[in-house]
Amino acid sequence: MTIGNINLGSRPIMLAPMEDVTDGSFRLIAKENGADMVYTEFVSADALIRDIAATTRKLLINNKERPVAIQIYGRDADTMVQAAKIVEQAGPDILDINFGCPVKKVAGKGAGAGLLRDVPKMLEITSAVVKAVNIPVTVKTRLGWDHENKIIVELAERLQDCGIAALTVHGRTRSQMYTGQADWEMIARVKENPRLRIPLIGNGDIATKQQVDEAFGRYGVDGVMVGRAAIGAPWIFNELKTGSPIDVHRQFDYLRRQINESVERIDPIRGILHIRRHLAVTPLFKGIPNFRATRIKLLQTPDPDSLLELIDQIENNYYPD
């Protein structure tokens, strides 16, 4: 699969952009474990052109991550064009436009999936951004606003006509948020359209190698994007490709690395707060009997040294050599 002049090989698996998740440390671990392309956290165009420090930090890229995409979202063409030019200077391989985020603070303000209710404006933004930069522009979106308005087959063509280099489709509507099952049959309908020439990346509920194989074999997508299954487990890409999980002690090493790099990147207090989302869902602690009290302690430990000590104890107690 090729996006612009970027060859991602056959059956590429990509790390989805996720707010407060896909920071630089997380992306590098995913890359080291086989992710073929990684995406930054999504970036607010409004905040970017206002030079908000917390937003501009999201543009920092390590060359070891490449190929890497920066994703932006916004609700009007002028702002998105300004933001796109700023992003291009940060040196990503690809610029992605978010037309899929369903959360109220984004979609409710007419950005992200909110633009599924205003397709002319979505197309205006897309065309303007494509013309404004010299790197490939891609789009990530959903099936439609709700069950009665699954517009993605026609929309995919129209986005292609705007000049995008690839399209990612999450197999849910905005109204579904993240509930129910992703509709891969609908994603397949997009791919089956003979007028669609650009690569199609499927997204939604991918958590096993069997599901990856089905996405490529049954539904015919060109690439697969993995989101929530990677939270707390950025090493999952190795398993998605080989069918076997990496050694559990390597997983613990990666978790410790995430903690240390989160603290290093932010500060001890906010770094620990940031990592708690991963601690809460990591598969490392699933299935351990009578773990509730330890889990609570994990999510309440306030300093890095104590947290790392607790994780060492868990590894030694529950995963002895």
BELRAZI-V373574 format. One record per residue. RES is the residue in three letters. PSI is psi in whole degrees, -180 to 180 (none if undefined). OMEGA is omega as a letter, one per 30 degrees, with the letter a starting at -180 (* if undefined). NEAR is the number of other ideal C-beta (glycine too) atoms within 12 Angstrom. Layout:
res:RES psi:PSI omega:OMEGA near:NEAR
res:RES psi:PSI omega:OMEGA near:NEAR
This chain:
res:MET psi:135 omega:a near:30
res:THR psi:134 omega:l near:23
res:ILE psi:114 omega:a near:35
res:GLY psi:-122 omega:l near:27
res:ASN psi:17 omega:a near:13
res:ILE psi:113 omega:a near:26
res:ASN psi:115 omega:a near:15
res:LEU psi:7 omega:l near:33
res:GLY psi:-171 omega:l near:18
res:SER psi:147 omega:l near:15
res:ARG psi:51 omega:a near:26
res:PRO psi:145 omega:l near:36
res:ILE psi:129 omega:a near:45
res:MET psi:151 omega:l near:50
res:LEU psi:123 omega:a near:49
res:ALA psi:151 omega:l near:45
res:PRO psi:129 omega:l near:44
res:MET psi:125 omega:a near:38
res:GLU psi:134 omega:l near:30
res:ASP psi:17 omega:l near:23
res:VAL psi:-57 omega:a near:38
res:THR psi:61 omega:l near:44
res:ASP psi:177 omega:a near:39
res:GLY psi:-42 omega:l near:33
res:SER psi:-47 omega:l near:34
res:PHE psi:-44 omega:a near:45
res:ARG psi:-41 omega:a near:41
res:LEU psi:-39 omega:l near:30
res:ILE psi:-43 omega:l near:39
res:ALA psi:-44 omega:a near:45
res:LYS psi:-45 omega:a near:32
res:GLU psi:-22 omega:a near:24
res:ASN psi:14 omega:l near:31
res:GLY psi:-1 omega:l near:29
res:ALA psi:129 omega:a near:40
res:ASP psi:-25 omega:l near:37
res:MET psi:145 omega:a near:46
res:VAL psi:154 omega:a near:48
res:TYR psi:143 omega:l near:48
res:THR psi:171 omega:l near:44
res:GLU psi:150 omega:l near:35
res:PHE psi:148 omega:a near:40
res:VAL psi:129 omega:l near:43
res:SER psi:124 omega:l near:34
res:ALA psi:-41 omega:l near:39
res:ASP psi:-47 omega:a near:25
res:ALA psi:-33 omega:a near:26
res:LEU psi:-45 omega:a near:35
res:ILE psi:-15 omega:l near:24
res:ARG psi:-1 omega:l near:18
res:ASP psi:42 omega:l near:16
res:ILE psi:125 omega:a near:18
res:ALA psi:-44 omega:a near:13
res:ALA psi:-27 omega:l near:22
res:THR psi:-46 omega:a near:29
res:THR psi:-27 omega:l near:22
res:ARG psi:-27 omega:a near:20
res:LYS psi:-13 omega:a near:36
res:LEU psi:-6 omega:a near:35
res:LEU psi:127 omega:a near:26
res:ILE psi:138 omega:l near:29
res:ASN psi:133 omega:a near:24
res:ASN psi:-22 omega:l near:15
res:LYS psi:-17 omega:a near:17
res:GLU psi:-21 omega:a near:32
res:ARG psi:147 omega:f near:22
res:PRO psi:141 omega:a near:37
res:VAL psi:143 omega:l near:40
res:ALA psi:142 omega:l near:50
res:ILE psi:130 omega:a near:47
res:GLN psi:135 omega:l near:49
res:ILE psi:157 omega:l near:52
res:TYR psi:151 omega:l near:48
res:GLY psi:178 omega:a near:43
res:ARG psi:3 omega:l near:32
res:ASP psi:154 omega:a near:25
res:ALA psi:-43 omega:a near:28
res:ASP psi:-46 omega:l near:20
res:THR psi:-42 omega:a near:28
res:MET psi:-36 omega:l near:43
res:VAL psi:-46 omega:l near:30
res:GLN psi:-45 omega:l near:27
res:ALA psi:-40 omega:a near:44
res:ALA psi:-40 omega:l near:41
res:LYS psi:-37 omega:l near:24
res:ILE psi:-45 omega:l near:34
res:VAL psi:-43 omega:a near:43
res:GLU psi:-37 omega:l near:26
res:GLN psi:-22 omega:l near:19
res:ALA psi:-13 omega:l near:29
res:GLY psi:31 omega:l near:24
res:PRO psi:164 omega:l near:41
res:ASP psi:-29 omega:a near:37
res:ILE psi:145 omega:l near:45
res:LEU psi:123 omega:a near:47
res:ASP psi:141 omega:l near:49
res:ILE psi:129 omega:a near:53
res:ASN psi:109 omega:l near:47
res:PHE psi:27 omega:a near:53
res:GLY psi:-16 omega:a near:49
res:CYS psi:124 omega:a near:42
res:PRO psi:-7 omega:a near:34
res:VAL psi:151 omega:a near:22
res:LYS psi:-40 omega:a near:15
res:LYS psi:-16 omega:l near:16
res:VAL psi:-63 omega:a near:30
res:ALA psi:-35 omega:a near:30
res:GLY psi:-18 omega:l near:17
res:LYS psi:11 omega:l near:21
res:GLY psi:14 omega:l near:25
res:ALA psi:-178 omega:l near:40
res:GLY psi:-133 omega:a near:41
res:ALA psi:-15 omega:l near:43
res:GLY psi:-26 omega:a near:33
res:LEU psi:-7 omega:l near:42
res:LEU psi:-14 omega:l near:38
res:ARG psi:0 omega:l near:26
res:ASP psi:71 omega:a near:24
res:VAL psi:-41 omega:l near:26
res:PRO psi:-40 omega:l near:16
res:LYS psi:-38 omega:l near:23
res:MET psi:-46 omega:a near:41
res:LEU psi:-36 omega:l near:30
res:GLU psi:-46 omega:l near:25
res:ILE psi:-46 omega:a near:42
res:THR psi:-49 omega:l near:42
res:SER psi:-43 omega:a near:26
res:ALA psi:-42 omega:a near:28
res:VAL psi:-43 omega:l near:45
res:VAL psi:-43 omega:a near:31
res:LYS psi:-23 omega:a near:19
res:ALA psi:-20 omega:a near:28
res:VAL psi:165 omega:a near:35
res:ASN psi:10 omega:l near:20
res:ILE psi:160 omega:l near:30
res:PRO psi:138 omega:l near:33
res:VAL psi:132 omega:l near:42
res:THR psi:169 omega:a near:50
res:VAL psi:142 omega:l near:49
res:LYS psi:127 omega:a near:45
res:THR psi:-170 omega:a near:49
res:ARG psi:-179 omega:a near:46
res:LEU psi:-29 omega:a near:41
res:GLY psi:-174 omega:a near:35
res:TRP psi:-45 omega:a near:31
res:ASP psi:-176 omega:a near:20
res:HIS psi:-33 omega:a near:17
res:GLU psi:-8 omega:a near:10
res:ASN psi:56 omega:l near:19
res:LYS psi:94 omega:a near:29
res:ILE psi:7 omega:a near:32
res:ILE psi:-33 omega:a near:42
res:VAL psi:-49 omega:l near:27
res:GLU psi:-40 omega:a near:21
res:LEU psi:-40 omega:l near:38
res:ALA psi:-44 omega:l near:42
res:GLU psi:-44 omega:a near:23
res:ARG psi:-36 omega:l near:28
res:LEU psi:-39 omega:l near:41
res:GLN psi:-42 omega:l near:29
res:ASP psi:-21 omega:l near:19
res:CYS psi:-12 omega:l near:30
res:GLY psi:12 omega:l near:26
res:ILE psi:155 omega:a near:42
res:ALA psi:-15 omega:l near:36
res:ALA psi:161 omega:a near:42
res:LEU psi:134 omega:l near:46
res:THR psi:131 omega:l near:48
res:VAL psi:121 omega:l near:50
res:HIS psi:128 omega:a near:45
res:GLY psi:39 omega:l near:40
res:ARG psi:161 omega:l near:37
res:THR psi:169 omega:l near:33
res:ARG psi:-39 omega:a near:35
res:SER psi:-30 omega:l near:23
res:GLN psi:-21 omega:a near:26
res:MET psi:-114 omega:l near:23
res:TYR psi:22 omega:a near:25
res:THR psi:168 omega:l near:13
res:GLY psi:-167 omega:a near:15
res:GLN psi:146 omega:l near:15
res:ALA psi:139 omega:a near:36
res:ASP psi:90 omega:a near:27
res:TRP psi:-20 omega:l near:32
res:GLU psi:-38 omega:l near:24
res:MET psi:-38 omega:l near:33
res:ILE psi:-41 omega:l near:43
res:ALA psi:-36 omega:l near:27
res:ARG psi:-36 omega:l near:27
res:VAL psi:-46 omega:a near:42
res:LYS psi:-33 omega:a near:32
res:GLU psi:-13 omega:l near:17
res:ASN psi:115 omega:a near:24
res:PRO psi:-17 omega:a near:10
res:ARG psi:-8 omega:l near:15
res:LEU psi:117 omega:a near:30
res:ARG psi:-21 omega:a near:20
res:ILE psi:158 omega:l near:33
res:PRO psi:143 omega:l near:38
res:LEU psi:127 omega:l near:45
res:ILE psi:128 omega:a near:50
res:GLY psi:144 omega:a near:49
res:ASN psi:138 omega:l near:44
res:GLY psi:111 omega:l near:38
res:ASP psi:19 omega:l near:30
res:ILE psi:118 omega:a near:39
res:ALA psi:-7 omega:a near:26
res:THR psi:161 omega:l near:22
res:LYS psi:-36 omega:l near:27
res:GLN psi:-41 omega:l near:16
res:GLN psi:-35 omega:l near:30
res:VAL psi:-48 omega:a near:36
res:ASP psi:-39 omega:l near:19
res:GLU psi:-39 omega:l near:24
res:ALA psi:-43 omega:l near:39
res:PHE psi:-45 omega:a near:30
res:GLY psi:-47 omega:a near:17
res:ARG psi:-41 omega:a near:17
res:TYR psi:-12 omega:l near:32
res:GLY psi:19 omega:a near:25
res:VAL psi:162 omega:l near:41
res:ASP psi:-25 omega:l near:35
res:GLY psi:162 omega:l near:43
res:VAL psi:137 omega:l near:50
res:MET psi:134 omega:a near:51
res:VAL psi:129 omega:a near:49
res:GLY psi:-94 omega:a near:40
res:ARG psi:-28 omega:l near:27
res:ALA psi:-18 omega:a near:34
res:ALA psi:-13 omega:a near:43
res:ILE psi:128 omega:a near:32
res:GLY psi:0 omega:a near:29
res:ALA psi:62 omega:a near:38
res:PRO psi:-10 omega:l near:44
res:TRP psi:0 omega:a near:42
res:ILE psi:-23 omega:a near:41
res:PHE psi:-32 omega:l near:39
res:ASN psi:-45 omega:l near:28
res:GLU psi:-38 omega:a near:32
res:LEU psi:-25 omega:l near:38
res:LYS psi:-36 omega:a near:28
res:THR psi:-22 omega:a near:17
res:GLY psi:-4 omega:a near:15
res:SER psi:136 omega:l near:14
res:PRO psi:153 omega:l near:22
res:ILE psi:164 omega:a near:27
res:ASP psi:136 omega:a near:18
res:VAL psi:-32 omega:l near:26
res:HIS psi:-31 omega:l near:22
res:ARG psi:-37 omega:l near:23
res:GLN psi:-44 omega:l near:32
res:PHE psi:-39 omega:l near:30
res:ASP psi:-42 omega:l near:23
res:TYR psi:-38 omega:l near:35
res:LEU psi:-43 omega:l near:38
res:ARG psi:-39 omega:l near:31
res:ARG psi:-43 omega:l near:27
res:GLN psi:-43 omega:l near:43
res:ILE psi:-51 omega:a near:38
res:ASN psi:-43 omega:a near:23
res:GLU psi:-29 omega:l near:26
res:SER psi:-43 omega:l near:34
res:VAL psi:-42 omega:l near:26
res:GLU psi:-42 omega:a near:20
res:ARG psi:-35 omega:a near:26
res:ILE psi:-89 omega:l near:24
res:ASP psi:169 omega:a near:14
res:PRO psi:-40 omega:a near:23
res:ILE psi:-56 omega:a near:17
res:ARG psi:-28 omega:l near:18
res:GLY psi:-41 omega:l near:25
res:ILE psi:-41 omega:l near:32
res:LEU psi:-41 omega:a near:25
res:HIS psi:-40 omega:a near:31
res:ILE psi:-15 omega:a near:41
res:ARG psi:-30 omega:l near:29
res:ARG psi:-37 omega:l near:25
res:HIS psi:-40 omega:l near:42
res:LEU psi:-34 omega:a near:35
res:ALA psi:-28 omega:a near:21
res:VAL psi:-3 omega:a near:25
res:THR psi:136 omega:l near:35
res:PRO psi:-11 omega:l near:26
res:LEU psi:-30 omega:a near:36
res:PHE psi:1 omega:a near:33
res:LYS psi:138 omega:l near:17
res:GLY psi:-4 omega:l near:12
res:ILE psi:126 omega:a near:20
res:PRO psi:145 omega:l near:12
res:ASN psi:45 omega:a near:11
res:PHE psi:-5 omega:a near:19
res:ARG psi:-47 omega:a near:12
res:ALA psi:-39 omega:l near:13
res:THR psi:-38 omega:l near:23
res:ARG psi:-44 omega:l near:24
res:ILE psi:-43 omega:l near:15
res:LYS psi:-41 omega:l near:21
res:LEU psi:-42 omega:a near:34
res:LEU psi:-2 omega:l near:24
res:GLN psi:-11 omega:a near:18
res:THR psi:124 omega:a near:27
res:PRO psi:-16 omega:a near:19
res:ASP psi:152 omega:a near:18
res:PRO psi:-44 omega:a near:28
res:ASP psi:-43 omega:l near:17
res:SER psi:-38 omega:l near:18
res:LEU psi:-45 omega:l near:33
res:LEU psi:-37 omega:l near:28
res:GLU psi:-41 omega:l near:18
res:LEU psi:-40 omega:l near:31
res:ILE psi:-38 omega:l near:37
res:ASP psi:-42 omega:l near:20
res:GLN psi:-42 omega:l near:19
res:ILE psi:-45 omega:a near:30
res:GLU psi:-45 omega:a near:26
res:ASN psi:-35 omega:a near:14
res:ASN psi:-39 omega:a near:16
res:TYR psi:-16 omega:l near:21
res:TYR psi:57 omega:a near:22
res:PRO psi:152 omega:l near:10
res:ASP psi:none omega:* near:8
